[in-house]
Every structure is written in C-alpha cells, then in structure tokens.
Amino acid sequence: MATILRDWSYRYQWLYDTITSVAAVAVGGEKRLRQLPLQGLDIQPETEVLDLCCGAGQVTRFLVESSNRVTGLDASPFAIKRAKDNVPQAQYIQGFAENMPLGECQFDVVQTSAALHEMNPQQLRQILKEVYRVLKPGGTFALIDFHQPTNKLFFPGLAMFLWLFETETAWQLLEMDLAKELEDVGFGIGKQQLYAGGSLQAIHAKKPYMK
C-alpha cells in the first residue's frame, strides 16, 4: 500500500524527478532509464510513434529527436499540459490507454515506460489488445516496467520503493509473465532484457505482418 509520498510525487514535479533520479541509479541514471526501451529501434523522421501514458513527456523528448511524427497519449489533462510545455514538438491526445481514441494500424512504434504497473490485470490485458490494434503490421511495442528480481539482493530495495510509491497493481505485475501475456494477444517477442538485478524488464514485441 502506497504512502502519501505517492500523491505528493504526482503533485510536485520536482519530487517526482528526484525520486526517479534516485531509482534510476541502478541502471546508470535517469537518461539511460528513459532510453532503455528505445534501444535497437529504427526510428526515422517519418516513423509514426505513439508515446503511451506519456506523463510529462519524459520519454517523448527523446522520441522527437528521431521522429517528426510523435503522438503522446495520457488520461490525465494535468500530465498532457506538462508534456505540451516540456515537449511542444509532439502532438498530444487525452484518452485512456485501454480505450484509445485512435484508428487501427496507425503507428509503427508504440512505447510505454513504467506505466503498465499502474493497471490492474484486466486493464493491462485490454491495453495490450489496444496496442496491438493501433500498431501497423510489422510494428513494434517497446516497453519497460517492473519485474520480479532475479538477484535477491535487489528485492528489499524494490519492495521498499513499491511500498512507498506504488499500489497493489505493481505487486500484481511482478506475478505476471508479461511476455506470455503479449504472446497471448498475438505479439511475437523480439527482445526481452532484464536490468537492475532483474527488477526491470525491457521488451520489444512485434505485431506480425498479415498473411
């Protein structure tokens, strides 16, 4: 169960940034954390990219360095306003990830960073279906989120972080096999890599070409 620090971290950008910077030390800093899900992606100026659950644009700012066609989507109007201020080069849409106000087969790349753990299992599975829907055939879903640590030395730190800043849904994600959930939707797993003693996972999932 999260403490009041969770509410404060969403209310005050400086606190959120501080928490993220400290948590990112295990992977080499915040900049590297934000770019981990993007490693190995071929993003060109004409690549259609969706930054799903974009928040204040922490990853959007890296995406617009490569693509001129970046769209950020978030359910929070407050987050959308922050993102527009921080990264005005992108387009933004307010909407829910599990029911995106977007057409089918619209994007070459969909990325989301540390957002799926905010969803209960039913929501998460619906979001995966929505990502599959809006991706073009051959498109890639790139994500990074929590994972059950493979190195037990990392579990106390992860547990403390989840207790202070997250809710039950983050613990539920640790019990899920996210790669299998993606495969159940129809994705093929192109890459799955673990970081920080296994407490973070980065996945590239491909939507197959239509036969």
C-alpha positions as CSV (number, residue, x, y, z in Angstrom):
1,M,0.0,0.0,0.0
2,A,1.5,3.3,-1.1
3,T,2.0,6.2,1.3
4,I,1.2,9.9,0.9
5,L,4.5,10.2,-0.9
6,R,2.8,8.7,-4.0
7,D,0.3,11.5,-4.1
8,W,3.0,14.1,-3.5
9,S,5.2,12.7,-6.2
10,Y,2.4,13.2,-8.8
11,R,1.5,16.6,-7.5
12,Y,5.0,18.0,-7.4
13,Q,7.2,17.6,-10.5
14,W,10.4,18.3,-8.5
15,L,9.7,15.4,-6.1
16,Y,8.8,13.0,-9.0
17,D,12.0,13.9,-10.8
18,T,14.1,13.4,-7.6
19,I,12.5,10.0,-6.9
20,T,13.1,8.9,-10.5
21,S,16.7,10.1,-10.5
22,V,17.5,8.1,-7.3
23,A,15.7,5.0,-8.5
24,A,17.5,5.2,-11.9
25,V,21.0,4.9,-10.3
26,A,20.8,1.1,-10.6
27,V,20.6,1.4,-14.4
28,G,23.1,4.2,-14.9
29,G,20.9,7.3,-14.4
30,E,17.6,8.7,-15.5
31,K,18.6,9.5,-19.1
32,R,19.6,5.9,-19.7
33,L,16.5,4.6,-17.9
34,R,14.3,6.6,-20.3
35,Q,16.1,5.4,-23.3
36,L,16.3,1.7,-22.4
37,P,13.0,0.7,-24.2
38,L,14.2,2.6,-27.3
39,Q,17.5,0.8,-27.7
40,G,17.6,-1.1,-31.0
41,L,14.5,0.6,-32.5
42,D,14.8,2.0,-36.0
43,I,13.0,5.4,-35.7
44,Q,13.3,7.7,-38.7
45,P,11.8,11.2,-39.2
46,E,8.7,9.7,-40.9
47,T,8.1,6.9,-38.3
48,E,4.7,7.2,-36.6
49,V,5.3,6.9,-32.9
50,L,2.9,6.7,-30.0
51,D,4.2,7.5,-26.5
52,L,1.5,5.7,-24.5
53,C,0.9,7.0,-21.0
54,C,3.3,9.8,-21.8
55,G,3.1,11.6,-18.5
56,A,5.0,14.9,-18.6
57,G,6.9,13.8,-21.7
58,Q,10.0,12.3,-20.1
59,V,10.5,9.8,-23.0
60,T,8.7,12.0,-25.5
61,R,11.6,14.4,-25.5
62,F,13.9,11.6,-26.8
63,L,11.4,10.4,-29.4
64,V,11.1,13.8,-31.0
65,E,14.9,13.8,-31.6
66,S,14.4,11.0,-34.2
67,S,10.8,11.3,-35.4
68,N,8.7,14.2,-36.6
69,R,5.5,12.2,-36.1
70,V,5.3,11.6,-32.3
71,T,2.0,11.5,-30.5
72,G,1.7,11.4,-26.7
73,L,-1.4,10.0,-25.1
74,D,-2.3,10.2,-21.4
75,A,-5.5,10.0,-19.4
76,S,-4.5,13.0,-17.2
77,P,-5.2,16.5,-18.5
78,F,-2.6,17.7,-16.0
79,A,0.0,15.4,-17.5
80,I,-0.9,16.5,-21.0
81,K,-0.4,20.1,-20.1
82,R,3.0,19.4,-18.6
83,A,4.0,17.4,-21.7
84,K,3.0,20.2,-24.1
85,D,5.0,22.6,-22.1
86,N,8.1,20.3,-21.9
87,V,8.0,18.9,-25.4
88,P,5.9,21.1,-27.7
89,Q,7.3,19.3,-30.8
90,A,4.9,16.4,-30.3
91,Q,1.1,16.1,-30.7
92,Y,-1.0,15.1,-27.7
93,I,-4.3,13.4,-27.1
94,Q,-6.1,12.9,-23.8
95,G,-7.5,9.4,-23.5
96,F,-7.4,6.1,-21.7
97,A,-4.9,3.5,-22.7
98,E,-7.5,0.7,-22.6
99,N,-9.8,2.6,-25.0
100,M,-7.6,4.7,-27.2
101,P,-9.4,7.3,-29.4
102,L,-7.2,6.3,-32.3
103,G,-7.6,4.4,-35.5
104,E,-6.4,0.9,-36.3
105,C,-3.0,0.2,-37.8
106,Q,-1.9,3.8,-37.2
107,F,1.6,3.6,-35.7
108,D,5.0,2.0,-36.5
109,V,6.1,2.1,-32.9
110,V,4.2,2.3,-29.6
111,Q,6.3,2.8,-26.4
112,T,5.4,3.0,-22.8
113,S,7.7,3.4,-19.8
114,A,6.8,2.3,-16.2
115,A,3.1,2.7,-16.8
116,L,1.7,-0.8,-17.1
117,H,2.2,-1.5,-13.4
118,E,-0.4,1.2,-12.7
119,M,-3.1,-1.0,-14.2
120,N,-4.9,-4.0,-12.7
121,P,-4.5,-7.3,-14.7
122,Q,-7.8,-6.8,-16.5
123,Q,-6.9,-3.3,-17.6
124,L,-3.4,-4.3,-18.6
125,R,-4.7,-7.1,-20.9
126,Q,-7.1,-4.7,-22.5
127,I,-4.3,-2.2,-23.1
128,L,-2.2,-4.9,-24.8
129,K,-5.1,-5.6,-27.1
130,E,-5.4,-1.8,-27.8
131,V,-1.7,-1.5,-28.6
132,Y,-2.0,-4.4,-31.0
133,R,-4.9,-2.7,-32.7
134,V,-3.3,0.6,-33.2
135,L,0.0,-0.8,-34.4
136,K,0.7,-1.3,-38.1
137,P,1.5,-4.9,-39.2
138,G,5.2,-5.3,-38.5
139,G,5.1,-2.6,-35.9
140,T,6.9,-2.7,-32.5
141,F,5.6,-2.3,-29.0
142,A,8.5,-1.2,-26.8
143,L,8.1,-1.1,-23.0
144,I,9.9,-1.1,-19.7
145,D,8.4,-1.9,-16.3
146,F,8.9,-3.8,-13.1
147,H,9.9,-7.5,-13.0
148,Q,10.4,-10.0,-10.2
149,P,14.1,-9.6,-9.3
150,T,16.3,-12.5,-10.3
151,N,19.0,-11.3,-7.9
152,K,17.5,-11.5,-4.4
153,L,19.8,-8.6,-3.2
154,F,17.6,-6.2,-5.2
155,F,14.3,-7.3,-3.8
156,P,14.4,-5.3,-0.5
157,G,15.0,-2.1,-2.4
158,L,12.3,-2.8,-4.9
159,A,9.9,-3.8,-2.1
160,M,10.6,-0.6,-0.3
161,F,10.0,1.5,-3.4
162,L,6.7,-0.2,-4.2
163,W,5.6,0.2,-0.6
164,L,6.3,3.9,-0.6
165,F,5.2,4.9,-4.1
166,E,3.1,2.2,-5.7
167,T,-0.1,0.3,-5.2
168,E,-1.3,-3.3,-5.3
169,T,-1.2,-3.3,-9.1
170,A,2.6,-3.0,-9.1
171,W,2.8,-6.2,-7.0
172,Q,0.4,-7.9,-9.3
173,L,2.6,-7.1,-12.3
174,L,5.5,-8.9,-10.5
175,E,3.4,-12.1,-10.5
176,M,2.6,-11.8,-14.2
177,D,4.6,-13.2,-17.2
178,L,4.3,-10.1,-19.3
179,A,6.0,-11.7,-22.3
180,K,3.4,-14.5,-22.3
181,E,0.6,-12.0,-21.9
182,L,1.9,-10.3,-25.1
183,E,2.1,-13.6,-26.9
184,D,-1.5,-14.4,-26.0
185,V,-2.6,-11.2,-27.7
186,G,-0.7,-12.2,-30.9
187,F,2.6,-10.4,-30.5
188,G,6.0,-12.1,-31.2
189,I,8.7,-11.3,-28.6
190,G,11.7,-9.8,-30.4
191,K,13.7,-8.9,-27.3
192,Q,13.3,-9.2,-23.5
193,Q,16.1,-7.9,-21.4
194,L,16.4,-7.6,-17.6
195,Y,18.2,-4.8,-15.7
196,A,18.9,-3.9,-12.1
197,G,19.2,-7.4,-10.8
198,G,16.1,-8.4,-12.8
199,S,13.9,-5.8,-11.2
200,L,13.2,-4.1,-14.5
201,Q,12.3,-5.6,-17.9
202,A,12.5,-4.1,-21.3
203,I,10.6,-5.9,-24.0
204,H,10.2,-5.3,-27.8
205,A,7.1,-7.1,-29.1
206,K,6.3,-7.3,-32.8
207,K,2.9,-7.3,-34.4
208,P,3.2,-9.8,-37.2
209,Y,2.5,-9.0,-40.9
210,M,-0.9,-10.0,-42.1
211,K,-0.9,-13.2,-44.1
